[in-house]
Amino acid sequence: MARPATRLVAVAVCAAVLAVAALGGGARAQQLSTGYYDGSCPHVYDTVRRVIQEARTGDPRIPASLLRLHFHDCFVTGCDGSLLLDETLTMRSEKAAGPNDGSVRGFPVVDDIKAALEEACPGVVSCADILALAAEISVELAGGPYWRVMLGRRDGMAADFDGAQNLPDPKESLRDLKKKFADLGLDDTDFVALQGAHTIGRAQCLTIQDRLYNFSNTEQPDPTLDHAYLAELRQRCPAAAAGNRDTALNDLDPATPDTFDNSYYANIERNRGLIRSDQAMLSAPEEGSESTAPIVRRFASSKAQFFQSFATAMIKMGNIAPLTGSMGEVRRSCRAVNSS
């Protein structure tokens, strides 16, 4: 049963579910349904939740990792599970693309979910739908909002390595990032809300080295960084020449690193956004932050508004170019197409 605080969010996004179903995806989008597996695999939600709960007991980073997999899947050829495909002799894997290599994780947990579902209802639940369900459950288990996931996606049969090379990059300008989201039908409120996924998880030092030591090739730190926070980060992430700690991890939200809440936005208001693209939403007027700064402040002051906007944006993102009907397939293994 949903927590009282999340029931309100679920009610608030019901209209969004219906509205998104009528978006430009046409017949493809309309075939998605919150009750898609009610008859064919009625315990799908409980099965996915059980596997994730077991996994996060040994690895508290799993919810953030699974949420990120859904993002990185949907932003390349749509939400089709293509990110999960392993490399073959004739196909480069999206996992090997620059934004994913050594960064995305959680694939064994997806394998465990798929194995449990294949045992319960073989050949029924797609890997693309597993990612969508895992993202929602991960958010909810971390204390975030609940929303009813639209289901019925089928799996793509090829990876898009080149497309994965163009995933949103935290070092890109705010203007370029907003355009990448807008190109997929996600507006500024969606963009700021989805960036709020950084309220859980970690980032490697290599992601922020330039902000600490050579921002925009000035040989100086990013002037928007709070001075005390800069000192803390430099202690954890020494200059690259001084040691081999580029892969050391830093909390994206130092205040509550494993809790899905709105303190991420409060951090940005204090100039303590870890990643450049986080802080730019408030502090880069030259890149268009006049449209995102008011949203950051609104979410910082109201967890309820953040939760509602995040749930709505996740439904919209999960509806990017789904394969339905006779398109694609339902993979037996998330790592390979059925013909392999």
NORKA-V576192 format. One record per backbone hydrogen bond with DSSP energy under -1.0 kcal/mol. CO is the residue of the C=O (numbers start at 1). NH is the residue of the N-H. Records with the same first field share a line. If there is no record, write none. Layout:
CO: NH ; NH
This chain:
3: 7
6: 10
7: 11
8: 12
9: 13
11: 14
13: 17
14: 18
15: 19
16: 20
17: 21
19: 22
20: 23
23: 26
25: 28
26: 30
27: 31
29: 32
33: 36 ; 151
35: 38
37: 41
41: 44
43: 47
44: 48
45: 49
46: 50
47: 51
48: 52
49: 53
50: 54
51: 55
52: 56
55: 59
59: 62
61: 65
62: 66
63: 67
64: 68
65: 69
66: 70
67: 71
68: 72
69: 73
70: 74
71: 75
73: 76
78: 80
80: 156
81: 84
82: 85
91: 88
93: 96
94: 97
97: 100 ; 101
100: 103 ; 104
106: 110
107: 111
108: 112
109: 113
110: 114
111: 115
112: 116
113: 117
114: 118
115: 119
116: 120
117: 121
121: 124
126: 130
127: 131
128: 132
129: 133
130: 134
131: 135
132: 136
133: 137
134: 138
135: 139
136: 140
137: 141
138: 142
139: 144
140: 143
142: 260
151: 33
155: 329
160: 164
161: 165
163: 166
164: 167
169: 172
173: 177
174: 178
175: 179
176: 180
177: 181
178: 182
179: 183
181: 184 ; 186
182: 185
187: 191
188: 192
189: 193
190: 194
191: 195
194: 197
195: 198
196: 199
197: 200
201: 252
203: 250
204: 207
205: 208 ; 209
208: 212
209: 213
210: 214
211: 222
214: 217
215: 218
220: 215
222: 225
226: 230
227: 231
228: 232
229: 233
230: 234
231: 235
232: 236
233: 237
239: 242
245: 248
246: 206
248: 205
250: 203
256: 259
257: 201
259: 261
262: 265 ; 266
263: 267
264: 268
265: 269
266: 270
267: 272
268: 271
271: 226
275: 278 ; 279
276: 280
279: 282 ; 283
280: 284
284: 287 ; 289
285: 288
288: 291
289: 293
292: 296
293: 297
294: 298
295: 299
296: 300
297: 301
302: 306
303: 307
304: 308
305: 309
306: 310
307: 311
308: 312
309: 313
310: 314
311: 315
312: 316
313: 317
314: 318
316: 319
317: 320
320: 79
323: 154
324: 327
329: 155
333: 336
335: 86
337: 340
